Amino acid sequence: METIEPYSDARLVALYDVENPDGPDHDFYRALAADISARRIMDLGCGTGLLTRTLVKPGRVVVGVDPSAVMLDFAGRQPGGDRVSWVLGDARDLTGRDADLAIMTGNVAQIFLTDREWHETLACLHRALRQGGTLAFEARNPAAGAWRSWTKNSTYNRRRTSHGPLIKWVDNTREHNGVLTFEAHTVFAETGQHLVSQSGLRFRSAEEIQQGLARNGFLIRGMYGDWVRGPLSATSRIMVFVATSAS
């Protein structure tokens, strides 16, 4: 068994979009960009750039930022990848104060495990936006307890890929004070190579997220419980936030 960093294996990165295809979440962010007539967009934690590349329009500048060089290399080689400015880094590498829209998709907002990381990220996003600019992101609702089903038995999956039969599962899931840690296992069946990566996610409540946004200069414009702007409730699986830079 070989321990690797998440999203560091090019074979798995190339399969990421197959497992996480374009869908209603991407539709939401594209519609939001159109609604506010965004001319400059920053996608923090853009990953393979599946959504990022579709945000490009005539007269619009799109910047994708991610800490994984492997993911950015893949993103840049995809159709339309040459029309996006790709930046290797994190929120501290966001430049300018003129973005109309900043987004964090794919539950990126949950990778900031400590309050310090979370507030630093929100502060950087605030600095990157023009006054009145929009920040949008989603996170899993902790009340739904999604991690309870993240067991080997429920996540075990075997399928054929361009790299031969692939077996994947999630295991050793632990939750403590809102922080979830888990292991993602991948086995290339033909060679027996077994890769495992360890990750963490922070499950903040809606109230905690609201407080963080307010503390860092944002005004909340919308909170939704689905991708069609339905109301956020205790049973919503996701929480979608739209806020604007107040100053």
C-alpha positions as CSV (number, residue, x, y, z in Angstrom):
1,M,0.0,0.0,0.0
2,E,1.4,3.4,-1.1
3,T,0.4,6.6,0.6
4,I,0.0,9.6,-1.8
5,E,-1.2,13.2,-1.6
6,P,-4.8,13.7,-2.8
7,Y,-5.0,14.5,-6.6
8,S,-1.3,13.8,-7.1
9,D,-1.7,10.7,-9.4
10,A,-2.2,11.7,-13.1
11,R,-4.2,8.6,-13.8
12,L,-6.8,9.4,-11.1
13,V,-6.9,13.0,-12.0
14,A,-7.7,12.0,-15.6
15,L,-10.7,10.1,-14.3
16,Y,-11.9,12.8,-12.0
17,D,-14.4,14.4,-14.4
18,V,-15.9,11.0,-15.2
19,E,-16.8,10.6,-11.5
20,N,-17.7,14.2,-11.1
21,P,-19.5,15.3,-14.3
22,D,-21.0,18.6,-15.3
23,G,-24.4,18.9,-13.6
24,P,-26.9,21.2,-11.8
25,D,-24.2,22.6,-9.6
26,H,-22.3,23.9,-12.6
27,D,-25.5,25.2,-14.1
28,F,-26.1,27.2,-10.9
29,Y,-22.7,28.9,-11.1
30,R,-22.9,29.6,-14.9
31,A,-26.4,31.2,-14.4
32,L,-25.1,33.3,-11.5
33,A,-22.2,34.6,-13.7
34,A,-24.7,35.5,-16.4
35,D,-27.1,37.1,-13.9
36,I,-24.5,39.5,-12.6
37,S,-22.9,40.1,-16.0
38,A,-19.5,39.0,-14.6
39,R,-16.6,40.1,-16.6
40,R,-13.8,38.8,-14.4
41,I,-14.2,35.4,-12.6
42,M,-11.9,33.7,-10.2
43,D,-12.4,29.9,-9.5
44,L,-10.6,29.0,-6.3
45,G,-10.0,25.3,-6.0
46,C,-10.8,24.8,-9.7
47,G,-9.3,21.3,-9.9
48,T,-9.5,19.9,-13.5
49,G,-11.3,23.0,-14.7
50,L,-14.4,21.3,-16.0
51,L,-16.6,24.2,-14.9
52,T,-13.9,26.9,-15.2
53,R,-13.5,26.3,-18.9
54,T,-17.2,26.7,-19.6
55,L,-17.3,30.1,-17.8
56,V,-15.2,31.6,-20.6
57,K,-17.2,34.0,-22.8
58,P,-16.1,36.8,-25.2
59,G,-14.9,39.7,-23.2
60,R,-14.8,37.7,-20.0
61,V,-11.5,36.9,-18.1
62,V,-11.5,33.6,-16.1
63,V,-8.8,32.6,-13.6
64,G,-8.5,29.1,-12.2
65,V,-6.5,28.6,-9.0
66,D,-5.6,25.3,-7.5
67,P,-2.8,23.8,-5.3
68,S,-2.5,20.7,-7.4
69,A,0.0,21.0,-10.3
70,V,-1.2,17.6,-11.7
71,M,-4.8,18.9,-11.8
72,L,-3.8,22.2,-13.4
73,D,-1.7,20.4,-16.0
74,F,-4.7,18.3,-16.9
75,A,-7.0,21.3,-17.0
76,G,-4.7,23.3,-19.3
77,R,-4.7,20.4,-21.9
78,Q,-8.4,20.1,-22.2
79,P,-10.5,21.9,-24.9
80,G,-10.7,25.5,-24.1
81,G,-8.0,25.2,-21.5
82,D,-5.8,27.8,-23.3
83,R,-8.5,30.5,-22.7
84,V,-8.2,30.3,-18.9
85,S,-5.4,31.8,-16.8
86,W,-4.3,28.9,-14.5
87,V,-2.6,29.7,-11.2
88,L,-0.8,27.2,-9.1
89,G,-1.5,28.2,-5.5
90,D,-4.3,29.1,-3.0
91,A,-6.3,32.1,-2.0
92,R,-3.2,34.0,-1.1
93,D,-2.3,34.0,-4.8
94,L,-5.5,35.7,-5.9
95,T,-4.4,39.0,-7.4
96,G,-6.1,42.4,-8.0
97,R,-9.2,43.9,-6.5
98,D,-11.4,43.8,-9.6
99,A,-13.1,40.4,-9.8
100,D,-16.8,40.5,-10.3
101,L,-17.3,36.9,-9.1
102,A,-15.3,34.4,-7.0
103,I,-16.5,30.9,-6.7
104,M,-15.5,27.8,-4.7
105,T,-17.2,24.6,-6.1
106,G,-17.0,20.9,-5.3
107,N,-17.3,21.6,-1.5
108,V,-13.9,23.3,-1.6
109,A,-15.1,25.5,1.3
110,Q,-14.8,22.4,3.5
111,I,-11.1,21.8,3.1
112,F,-10.2,24.7,5.4
113,L,-10.0,22.8,8.6
114,T,-9.1,25.5,11.1
115,D,-10.9,28.8,11.8
116,R,-7.7,30.6,11.0
117,E,-7.5,29.0,7.5
118,W,-11.1,29.7,6.8
119,H,-10.9,33.4,7.8
120,E,-7.7,33.9,5.9
121,T,-9.3,32.5,2.8
122,L,-12.4,34.6,3.1
123,A,-10.2,37.7,3.7
124,C,-8.2,36.9,0.5
125,L,-11.4,36.5,-1.5
126,H,-12.7,39.8,-0.2
127,R,-9.5,41.5,-1.3
128,A,-9.7,40.0,-4.8
129,L,-13.3,41.2,-5.4
130,R,-14.3,44.7,-6.4
131,Q,-16.7,46.5,-4.1
132,G,-20.1,44.8,-4.6
133,G,-18.4,41.8,-6.2
134,T,-20.0,38.4,-5.6
135,L,-18.8,35.3,-3.7
136,A,-20.6,32.0,-4.2
137,F,-19.9,28.5,-2.8
138,E,-21.5,25.5,-1.3
139,A,-20.8,23.1,1.6
140,R,-22.5,19.9,2.8
141,N,-25.0,20.5,5.6
142,P,-23.6,18.9,8.8
143,A,-27.2,18.3,10.0
144,A,-27.5,15.7,7.1
145,G,-24.6,13.7,8.5
146,A,-23.4,12.6,5.0
147,W,-20.2,11.0,6.5
148,R,-22.2,8.3,8.3
149,S,-22.5,6.5,4.9
150,W,-18.8,6.9,4.1
151,T,-17.9,3.3,4.9
152,K,-16.0,0.7,2.9
153,N,-19.2,-1.3,2.3
154,S,-21.3,1.6,1.0
155,T,-18.6,3.2,-1.1
156,Y,-16.9,0.1,-2.5
157,N,-16.9,0.3,-6.3
158,R,-15.2,-1.6,-9.1
159,R,-15.3,-0.5,-12.7
160,R,-13.4,-0.6,-16.0
161,T,-11.3,2.3,-16.9
162,S,-8.6,3.2,-19.5
163,H,-6.1,1.9,-16.9
164,G,-7.9,-1.4,-16.5
165,P,-10.2,-2.5,-13.7
166,L,-10.2,0.0,-10.8
167,I,-11.4,-0.6,-7.3
168,K,-12.2,2.3,-5.0
169,W,-13.6,2.8,-1.5
170,V,-13.5,5.2,1.5
171,D,-12.6,3.9,4.9
172,N,-11.5,4.9,8.4
173,T,-13.9,7.8,8.6
174,R,-13.8,9.7,11.8
175,E,-15.6,12.9,12.9
176,H,-14.5,15.1,15.8
177,N,-15.7,18.6,16.6
178,G,-16.9,19.1,13.0
179,V,-13.7,17.8,11.4
180,L,-14.0,14.7,9.3
181,T,-10.9,12.6,8.5
182,F,-11.0,9.7,6.1
183,E,-8.9,7.5,3.7
184,A,-9.6,7.1,0.0
185,H,-8.4,3.8,-1.4
186,T,-7.7,3.0,-5.0
187,V,-6.5,-0.4,-6.3
188,F,-5.4,-0.9,-9.9
189,A,-6.6,-4.5,-10.2
190,E,-4.3,-5.6,-13.1
191,T,-1.1,-4.6,-11.2
192,G,-2.3,-4.8,-7.6
193,Q,-1.0,-1.3,-7.0
194,H,-2.9,0.0,-3.9
195,L,-2.9,3.8,-3.4
196,V,-4.3,5.5,-0.3
197,S,-4.7,9.2,0.4
198,Q,-5.7,10.8,3.7
199,S,-8.0,13.9,3.7
200,G,-10.0,16.1,6.0
201,L,-13.1,18.2,5.7
202,R,-14.6,20.7,8.1
203,F,-18.4,20.6,8.5
204,R,-19.5,24.1,9.5
205,S,-23.0,25.0,10.3
206,A,-25.0,27.6,8.4
207,E,-24.6,29.9,11.4
208,E,-20.8,29.5,11.5
209,I,-20.5,30.2,7.8
210,Q,-22.8,33.3,8.1
211,Q,-20.6,34.6,10.9
212,G,-17.4,34.0,9.0
213,L,-18.8,35.9,6.0
214,A,-19.9,38.9,8.1
215,R,-16.6,39.0,9.9
216,N,-14.7,39.3,6.6
217,G,-16.8,42.0,5.0
218,F,-19.5,40.1,3.2
219,L,-23.2,40.7,3.0
220,I,-25.3,37.5,2.4
221,R,-27.6,37.8,-0.5
222,G,-28.9,34.3,-0.6
223,M,-28.8,30.9,1.2
224,Y,-30.2,27.9,-0.6
225,G,-30.8,24.2,0.1
226,D,-30.5,23.0,-3.5
227,W,-29.3,24.0,-6.9
228,V,-32.6,25.6,-8.0
229,R,-32.5,28.2,-5.2
230,G,-34.9,26.3,-2.9
231,P,-35.0,27.3,0.8
232,L,-32.3,26.1,3.1
233,S,-33.7,23.8,5.8
234,A,-32.5,21.4,8.5
235,T,-32.9,18.5,6.1
236,S,-31.1,20.1,3.1
237,R,-28.1,18.0,2.0
238,I,-26.2,21.0,0.7
239,M,-26.0,24.7,1.7
240,V,-25.4,27.2,-1.1
241,F,-24.2,30.7,-0.2
242,V,-24.2,33.9,-2.3
243,A,-22.7,37.0,-0.8
244,T,-21.4,40.4,-1.9
245,S,-18.3,42.4,-0.8
246,A,-19.6,45.2,1.3
247,S,-16.5,47.4,1.2
